């Protein structure tokens, strides 16, 4: 089975713990080389965060567990890259 | 010692999540202040009523301290648990998930216990400190000396609380100490007038 190398998740999380703590915790998981979290909407008690994770072998169940443990919820999986290398989506005529 | 380091790390994490330190500090000062003023009332009541038997002062003082401790513990536990549960429910509605098994929920539960302990122990210990002279009554030539020493300790404790508040607010520590100390003097004077009358 090919390894997941990139995951882009749309999540909703409470303001605390902060994205600094969340990035720190996610990057501690095995198989993850880098984590990027950016906030694109903020509410009184929660915020929407786009989480991009890259690594050699990302375990989605463990990522999900850790996000839920920190009070977050995954709205959608916006991008997945698996295999022996990372590729971006190709431009098509429709684009 | 690694469990101790882990516990400290977790306490720090919980504190960041739900602000345990700030609320515990507030409860500590408020209830220690309460405890000292209440015990001033007990002491002045006994003094003006002519009680010269240290055993009676100790038993009334201890009973009052224990009651204050239980009141603090129980009251804070119930109110804090209700408030925190409400906050978590509200947050759950926002995130549309059950947050009961998350770190925030565990931090909230820890906060309830910590705040209840602070709320219960602070008036109890403050009252106990003020009563200390009656536990070593043999050191005093007369029981009235123990009363005066206890009242002096009470005023010093109030001043200490004032200093602490001043330190917290990063304001004028002396001014805060004067404000808390005056409360003690007022309590002594009013109790004295009521007892004399």
Contacts between the chains, C-beta under 8 A, distances in Angstrom:
chain1	res1	chain2	res2	distance
A	12	B	94	7.9
A	12	B	95	5.6
A	12	B	96	7.7
A	13	B	95	7.3
A	14	B	91	5.6
A	14	B	94	7.6
A	14	B	95	6.6
A	14	B	99	7.9
A	14	B	104	6.3
A	16	B	16	7.2
A	16	B	17	5.2
A	16	B	18	7.7
A	16	B	104	7.1
A	17	B	16	7.5
A	17	B	17	6.2
A	17	B	103	7.1
A	17	B	104	7.9
A	21	B	16	7.9
A	43	B	94	7.1
A	45	B	90	7.1
A	45	B	91	5.7
A	45	B	94	5.1
A	46	B	91	7.5
A	46	B	94	4.7
A	46	B	95	5.9
A	68	B	97	7.4
A	68	B	102	6.8
A	69	B	101	7.9
A	69	B	102	5.8
A	69	B	103	5.9
A	70	B	102	6.8
A	70	B	103	6.0
A	71	B	91	7.3
A	71	B	95	6.6
A	71	B	97	8.0
A	71	B	99	5.6
A	71	B	102	4.5
A	71	B	103	6.9
A	71	B	104	4.8
A	72	B	95	7.4
A	73	B	95	5.2
A	73	B	96	6.5
A	73	B	97	4.6
